[in-house]
Amino acid sequence: MALPKDYSGLGCSLSRSLEVLGERWTLLIIRDAFHGVRRFSDFAQHLSMSRAVLSDRLAGLVEHGVLVKTPAGGYAEYELTAKGKELWPVLLGLTYWGDKHYASGGTPELFEHAEDDGRLDGAGVCESCGHQVDAEEVRASPRRIDFRSNSENAISKALTRRHRLLQPLKNG
């Protein structure tokens, strides 16, 4: 018997979350949005994914209120909404879990509390001051990047530099 195409018949909150977040590429799009990627072409360039799939995933995230699409000088930008920003602990936890179980050569990226340079643990607590840190207060400090994409493009290069989360990515 084939598995159903969606989780709509299941009544739990996890299945409802997977309806929004569970498709391939979706969490990587959200990850890039936290890192400041905003433009369609930048998502496509960094993730090296089909433009049709990217368009579908972005439309779904906008429809579900995770991202907002706004016009910006002749093109559109996508930005995390408050609902989308609530996914920070989920992405952080998955990242640390992946680092623990699957990263070869050590942690590829460190997350720091921008206020005091303290490292964040997997729960988002600053090891220096002990505070739970929101995404707005986080700085990503890549030690090595192992993103799937071609590291020669401008977006991938920009992501190798230390930067604040949720700030528009400067790819110049």
MIDOSE-1310 file (N, C-alpha, C; in nm, 2 decimals, decimal comma, always signed):
residues 172
malp	+0,08/-0,12/+0,00/+0,00/+0,00/+0,00/+0,09/+0,12/+0,00; +0,06/+0,22/-0,09/+0,14/+0,34/-0,10/+0,11/+0,43/+0,02; +0,21/+0,50/+0,06/+0,19/+0,60/+0,17/+0,12/+0,72/+0,11; +0,04/+0,79/+0,20/-0,03/+0,91/+0,15/+0,06/+1,02/+0,11
kdys	+0,02/+1,10/+0,02/+0,10/+1,21/-0,03/+0,12/+1,32/+0,08; +0,03/+1,33/+0,17/+0,03/+1,44/+0,27/+0,00/+1,38/+0,41; +0,00/+1,47/+0,51/-0,02/+1,43/+0,64/-0,16/+1,48/+0,69; -0,24/+1,53/+0,60/-0,36/+1,60/+0,64/-0,46/+1,51/+0,72
glgc	-0,45/+1,38/+0,70/-0,54/+1,29/+0,77/-0,50/+1,26/+0,92; -0,38/+1,30/+0,95/-0,32/+1,28/+1,08/-0,35/+1,40/+1,17; -0,40/+1,38/+1,29/-0,44/+1,49/+1,37/-0,34/+1,55/+1,47; -0,22/+1,51/+1,46/-0,12/+1,56/+1,56/-0,05/+1,69/+1,51
slsr	+0,00/+1,77/+1,61/+0,06/+1,89/+1,57/+0,19/+1,87/+1,49; +0,26/+1,77/+1,51/+0,38/+1,74/+1,43/+0,34/+1,72/+1,29; +0,24/+1,64/+1,26/+0,20/+1,62/+1,12/+0,15/+1,75/+1,06; +0,08/+1,83/+1,13/+0,04/+1,96/+1,07/+0,16/+2,05/+1,05
slev	+0,27/+2,04/+1,13/+0,39/+2,12/+1,10/+0,46/+2,07/+0,98; +0,46/+1,93/+0,96/+0,53/+1,87/+0,85/+0,45/+1,91/+0,72; +0,33/+1,94/+0,73/+0,25/+1,99/+0,61/+0,31/+2,12/+0,55; +0,36/+2,20/+0,64/+0,42/+2,33/+0,60/+0,57/+2,32/+0,58
lger	+0,64/+2,24/+0,66/+0,79/+2,24/+0,67/+0,85/+2,11/+0,61; +0,78/+2,01/+0,58/+0,83/+1,88/+0,56/+0,88/+1,85/+0,42; +0,85/+1,94/+0,32/+0,89/+1,91/+0,18/+1,04/+1,94/+0,17; +1,10/+1,86/+0,07/+1,24/+1,88/+0,04/+1,27/+2,03/+0,01
wtll	+1,38/+2,08/+0,06/+1,43/+2,21/+0,04/+1,38/+2,32/+0,13; +1,26/+2,29/+0,19/+1,19/+2,39/+0,27/+1,28/+2,44/+0,39; +1,33/+2,35/+0,47/+1,41/+2,40/+0,58/+1,54/+2,47/+0,54; +1,59/+2,43/+0,42/+1,71/+2,50/+0,37/+1,68/+2,64/+0,33
iird	+1,57/+2,66/+0,27/+1,52/+2,79/+0,24/+1,51/+2,88/+0,37; +1,45/+2,82/+0,47/+1,43/+2,89/+0,59/+1,56/+2,92/+0,66; +1,66/+2,82/+0,65/+1,79/+2,85/+0,70/+1,86/+2,96/+0,63; +1,85/+2,97/+0,50/+1,91/+3,08/+0,43/+1,84/+3,21/+0,46
afhg	+1,71/+3,21/+0,48/+1,64/+3,33/+0,52/+1,69/+3,38/+0,66; +1,72/+3,29/+0,75/+1,78/+3,34/+0,88/+1,91/+3,40/+0,85; +1,99/+3,35/+0,76/+2,12/+3,40/+0,73/+2,11/+3,53/+0,64; +2,00/+3,58/+0,61/+1,98/+3,70/+0,54/+1,96/+3,70/+0,39
vrrf	+1,95/+3,58/+0,34/+1,92/+3,57/+0,19/+1,77/+3,61/+0,18; +1,75/+3,70/+0,08/+1,62/+3,76/+0,06/+1,56/+3,74/-0,08; +1,64/+3,75/-0,18/+1,60/+3,75/-0,32/+1,59/+3,61/-0,37; +1,48/+3,59/-0,46/+1,46/+3,46/-0,53/+1,59/+3,42/-0,60
sdfa	+1,65/+3,50/-0,67/+1,77/+3,46/-0,75/+1,88/+3,42/-0,65; +1,89/+3,48/-0,53/+2,00/+3,45/-0,44/+1,97/+3,31/-0,38; +1,84/+3,28/-0,34/+1,81/+3,15/-0,30/+1,84/+3,04/-0,40; +1,80/+3,07/-0,53/+1,83/+2,98/-0,64/+1,97/+2,95/-0,66
qhls	+2,05/+3,06/-0,66/+2,20/+3,05/-0,68/+2,26/+2,97/-0,57; +2,23/+3,01/-0,44/+2,30/+2,94/-0,33/+2,26/+2,79/-0,32; +2,13/+2,76/-0,34/+2,08/+2,63/-0,31/+2,09/+2,54/-0,44; +2,12/+2,60/-0,55/+2,13/+2,52/-0,68/+2,01/+2,43/-0,70
msra	+1,90/+2,49/-0,68/+1,78/+2,41/-0,70/+1,69/+2,46/-0,81; +1,60/+2,38/-0,86/+1,51/+2,41/-0,96/+1,43/+2,54/-0,93; +1,42/+2,63/-1,02/+1,35/+2,75/-1,00/+1,20/+2,72/-0,98; +1,15/+2,62/-1,04/+1,00/+2,59/-1,03/+0,98/+2,53/-0,88
vlsd	+1,07/+2,45/-0,83/+1,05/+2,40/-0,70/+1,07/+2,51/-0,60; +1,17/+2,60/-0,62/+1,19/+2,71/-0,53/+1,07/+2,80/-0,53; +1,01/+2,83/-0,64/+0,89/+2,91/-0,65/+0,78/+2,85/-0,57; +0,76/+2,72/-0,59/+0,66/+2,65/-0,51/+0,68/+2,65/-0,36
rlag	+0,80/+2,63/-0,32/+0,83/+2,63/-0,17/+0,81/+2,77/-0,12; +0,86/+2,87/-0,19/+0,85/+3,01/-0,14/+0,70/+3,05/-0,13; +0,62/+3,01/-0,23/+0,48/+3,04/-0,23/+0,41/+2,98/-0,11; +0,44/+2,85/-0,08/+0,39/+2,78/+0,03/+0,42/+2,85/+0,16
lveh	+0,55/+2,89/+0,18/+0,59/+2,95/+0,30/+0,52/+3,09/+0,32; +0,50/+3,16/+0,21/+0,43/+3,28/+0,22/+0,28/+3,26/+0,25; +0,22/+3,16/+0,19/+0,08/+3,12/+0,21/+0,06/+3,09/+0,36; +0,15/+3,02/+0,42/+0,14/+2,98/+0,56/+0,19/+3,08/+0,66
gvlv	+0,23/+3,20/+0,61/+0,28/+3,30/+0,70/+0,41/+3,29/+0,76; +0,50/+3,20/+0,70/+0,63/+3,18/+0,76/+0,72/+3,29/+0,70; +0,70/+3,33/+0,57/+0,77/+3,43/+0,50/+0,67/+3,54/+0,46; +0,72/+3,66/+0,44/+0,64/+3,76/+0,37/+0,72/+3,81/+0,25
ktpa	+0,64/+3,83/+0,14/+0,70/+3,87/+0,01/+0,67/+4,02/-0,01; +0,78/+4,10/-0,03/+0,76/+4,24/-0,04/+0,84/+4,29/-0,17; +0,78/+4,39/-0,24/+0,85/+4,44/-0,35/+0,97/+4,52/-0,31; +1,08/+4,51/-0,38/+1,21/+4,58/-0,34/+1,28/+4,62/-0,47
ggya	+1,25/+4,74/-0,52/+1,33/+4,79/-0,63/+1,33/+4,71/-0,76; +1,22/+4,66/-0,80/+1,21/+4,59/-0,93/+1,21/+4,44/-0,91; +1,23/+4,39/-0,79/+1,23/+4,25/-0,76/+1,16/+4,23/-0,63; +1,13/+4,10/-0,59/+1,07/+4,07/-0,47/+1,17/+4,02/-0,37
eyel	+1,15/+4,05/-0,24/+1,23/+4,00/-0,13/+1,14/+3,92/-0,04; +1,20/+3,81/+0,02/+1,13/+3,73/+0,11/+1,20/+3,75/+0,25; +1,12/+3,77/+0,35/+1,17/+3,79/+0,49/+1,09/+3,70/+0,58; +1,15/+3,65/+0,68/+1,08/+3,58/+0,79/+0,99/+3,66/+0,86
takg	+0,87/+3,61/+0,89/+0,77/+3,68/+0,97/+0,80/+3,64/+1,12; +0,72/+3,70/+1,21/+0,74/+3,66/+1,35/+0,72/+3,51/+1,36; +0,62/+3,45/+1,29/+0,59/+3,31/+1,29/+0,71/+3,23/+1,24; +0,78/+3,28/+1,14/+0,90/+3,22/+1,08/+1,01/+3,22/+1,18
kelw	+1,03/+3,34/+1,25/+1,14/+3,35/+1,34/+1,12/+3,26/+1,46; +1,00/+3,21/+1,49/+0,98/+3,12/+1,60/+1,05/+2,98/+1,56; +1,08/+2,96/+1,44/+1,15/+2,84/+1,40/+1,30/+2,83/+1,44; +1,35/+2,94/+1,49/+1,50/+2,95/+1,52/+1,54/+2,83/+1,61
pvll	+1,47/+2,81/+1,72/+1,51/+2,70/+1,81/+1,51/+2,56/+1,74; +1,42/+2,54/+1,65/+1,41/+2,42/+1,57/+1,53/+2,40/+1,48; +1,56/+2,51/+1,40/+1,67/+2,50/+1,31/+1,80/+2,49/+1,39; +1,82/+2,56/+1,50/+1,94/+2,55/+1,58/+1,95/+2,41/+1,63
glty	+1,85/+2,36/+1,69/+1,85/+2,22/+1,74/+1,89/+2,12/+1,63; +1,83/+2,13/+1,52/+1,86/+2,04/+1,41/+2,00/+2,05/+1,36; +2,05/+2,17/+1,36/+2,19/+2,20/+1,32/+2,29/+2,13/+1,42; +2,26/+2,16/+1,54/+2,35/+2,10/+1,64/+2,34/+1,94/+1,64
wgdk	+2,22/+1,89/+1,62/+2,21/+1,75/+1,61/+2,28/+1,69/+1,50; +2,27/+1,76/+1,38/+2,35/+1,72/+1,26/+2,50/+1,73/+1,28; +2,54/+1,84/+1,35/+2,69/+1,85/+1,38/+2,73/+1,73/+1,47; +2,65/+1,70/+1,57/+2,69/+1,59/+1,66/+2,70/+1,46/+1,59
hyas	+2,61/+1,43/+1,50/+2,60/+1,29/+1,45/+2,65/+1,28/+1,31; +2,67/+1,39/+1,23/+2,70/+1,38/+1,09/+2,81/+1,47/+1,04; +2,86/+1,57/+1,11/+2,96/+1,66/+1,06/+3,09/+1,59/+1,07; +3,16/+1,59/+0,96/+3,30/+1,54/+0,96/+3,39/+1,66/+0,97
ggtp	+3,50/+1,65/+1,05/+3,59/+1,76/+1,06/+3,55/+1,87/+1,16; +3,45/+1,84/+1,24/+3,41/+1,94/+1,34/+3,30/+2,02/+1,30; +3,25/+2,11/+1,39/+3,14/+2,20/+1,37/+3,17/+2,29/+1,25; +3,08/+2,29/+1,15/+3,11/+2,38/+1,04/+3,08/+2,53/+1,06
elfe	+2,99/+2,55/+1,16/+2,94/+2,69/+1,19/+2,92/+2,71/+1,34; +2,97/+2,82/+1,39/+2,94/+2,85/+1,53/+2,84/+2,96/+1,54; +2,75/+2,95/+1,63/+2,66/+3,06/+1,66/+2,70/+3,12/+1,79; +2,70/+3,25/+1,79/+2,75/+3,33/+1,90/+2,65/+3,43/+1,94
haed	+2,64/+3,47/+2,07/+2,56/+3,58/+2,12/+2,64/+3,71/+2,08; +2,58/+3,79/+2,00/+2,64/+3,91/+1,95/+2,68/+4,00/+2,06; +2,61/+4,00/+2,17/+2,63/+4,09/+2,28/+2,76/+4,07/+2,35; +2,80/+3,94/+2,37/+2,92/+3,91/+2,45/+3,01/+3,80/+2,39
dgrl	+2,98/+3,77/+2,26/+3,06/+3,67/+2,19/+3,06/+3,53/+2,25; +2,97/+3,50/+2,34/+2,95/+3,37/+2,40/+2,90/+3,27/+2,30; +2,95/+3,15/+2,29/+2,89/+3,04/+2,21/+2,76/+3,00/+2,25; +2,67/+2,97/+2,16/+2,54/+2,91/+2,19/+2,55/+2,76/+2,20
dgag	+2,48/+2,71/+2,29/+2,47/+2,56/+2,29/+2,35/+2,52/+2,20; +2,32/+2,39/+2,19/+2,22/+2,34/+2,11/+2,08/+2,39/+2,14; +2,06/+2,44/+2,26/+1,93/+2,49/+2,30/+1,92/+2,64/+2,28; +2,03/+2,71/+2,24/+2,03/+2,85/+2,22/+2,06/+2,93/+2,34
vces	+2,13/+2,87/+2,44/+2,17/+2,93/+2,56/+2,31/+2,98/+2,54; +2,34/+3,10/+2,58/+2,48/+3,16/+2,57/+2,56/+3,10/+2,68; +2,67/+3,04/+2,64/+2,76/+2,98/+2,74/+2,83/+3,08/+2,83; +2,83/+3,21/+2,78/+2,90/+3,31/+2,86/+2,81/+3,37/+2,96
cghq	+2,69/+3,42/+2,92/+2,60/+3,49/+3,01/+2,48/+3,40/+3,06; +2,46/+3,29/+3,00/+2,35/+3,20/+3,05/+2,21/+3,24/+3,00; +2,20/+3,34/+2,91/+2,07/+3,38/+2,86/+2,03/+3,30/+2,74; +1,90/+3,28/+2,73/+1,84/+3,22/+2,61/+1,85/+3,33/+2,50
vdae	+1,91/+3,30/+2,38/+1,93/+3,41/+2,28/+1,84/+3,39/+2,16; +1,77/+3,50/+2,13/+1,68/+3,50/+2,01/+1,76/+3,52/+1,89; +1,71/+3,48/+1,77/+1,78/+3,49/+1,65/+1,83/+3,63/+1,62; +1,76/+3,73/+1,66/+1,80/+3,87/+1,63/+1,94/+3,90/+1,70
evra	+1,97/+3,83/+1,80/+2,09/+3,85/+1,88/+2,20/+3,75/+1,85; +2,19/+3,68/+1,74/+2,29/+3,58/+1,70/+2,38/+3,62/+1,59; +2,50/+3,59/+1,60/+2,60/+3,61/+1,50/+2,65/+3,47/+1,45; +2,65/+3,44/+1,32/+2,70/+3,32/+1,27/+2,85/+3,34/+1,24
sprr	+2,93/+3,25/+1,28/+3,07/+3,26/+1,25/+3,12/+3,13/+1,19; +3,11/+3,12/+1,06/+3,14/+3,00/+0,99/+3,29/+2,97/+1,01; +3,32/+2,84/+1,04/+3,46/+2,79/+1,05/+3,50/+2,72/+0,92; +3,40/+2,65/+0,87/+3,42/+2,60/+0,73/+3,27/+2,58/+0,68
idfr	+3,25/+2,60/+0,56/+3,12/+2,58/+0,50/+3,11/+2,46/+0,42; +3,01/+2,38/+0,45/+3,00/+2,26/+0,37/+2,86/+2,25/+0,31; +2,81/+2,38/+0,27/+2,68/+2,39/+0,20/+2,69/+2,31/+0,07; +2,59/+2,25/+0,03/+2,59/+2,17/-0,10/+2,62/+2,25/-0,22
snse	+2,60/+2,38/-0,22/+2,61/+2,46/-0,34/+2,75/+2,49/-0,38; +2,76/+2,55/-0,49/+2,89/+2,59/-0,55/+2,95/+2,71/-0,47; +3,06/+2,69/-0,41/+3,12/+2,79/-0,32/+3,17/+2,91/-0,40; +3,17/+2,91/-0,53/+3,22/+3,02/-0,61/+3,12/+3,13/-0,63
nais	+2,99/+3,10/-0,60/+2,89/+3,21/-0,62/+2,89/+3,31/-0,51; +2,85/+3,43/-0,54/+2,85/+3,54/-0,45/+2,78/+3,52/-0,32; +2,67/+3,45/-0,32/+2,59/+3,42/-0,20/+2,67/+3,32/-0,11; +2,72/+3,22/-0,17/+2,80/+3,12/-0,09/+2,92/+3,19/-0,02
kalt	+2,99/+3,28/-0,10/+3,10/+3,35/-0,05/+3,06/+3,44/+0,07; +2,95/+3,51/+0,05/+2,90/+3,60/+0,16/+2,87/+3,52/+0,29; +2,82/+3,40/+0,27/+2,79/+3,32/+0,39/+2,91/+3,26/+0,46; +3,03/+3,27/+0,40/+3,15/+3,23/+0,47/+3,20/+3,34/+0,56
rrhr	+3,14/+3,46/+0,56/+3,19/+3,57/+0,65/+3,10/+3,57/+0,77; +3,16/+3,62/+0,88/+3,09/+3,64/+1,01/+2,98/+3,74/+0,98; +2,85/+3,71/+1,03/+2,74/+3,80/+1,00/+2,63/+3,77/+1,11; +2,55/+3,88/+1,13/+2,43/+3,87/+1,21/+2,32/+3,80/+1,14
llqp	+2,25/+3,72/+1,21/+2,13/+3,65/+1,15/+2,02/+3,76/+1,13; +1,94/+3,73/+1,04/+1,82/+3,82/+1,00/+1,86/+3,95/+0,94; +1,98/+3,98/+0,92/+2,03/+4,10/+0,85/+2,04/+4,07/+0,71; +2,00/+4,16/+0,62/+2,01/+4,13/+0,47/+2,15/+4,09/+0,44
lkng	+2,17/+3,99/+0,37/+2,30/+3,94/+0,33/+2,36/+4,04/+0,23; +2,49/+4,07/+0,26/+2,56/+4,16/+0,17/+2,65/+4,07/+0,09; +2,62/+4,06/-0,04/+2,69/+3,96/-0,12/+2,79/+4,03/-0,21; +2,83/+4,15/-0,18/+2,93/+4,22/-0,26/+3,07/+4,21/-0,21
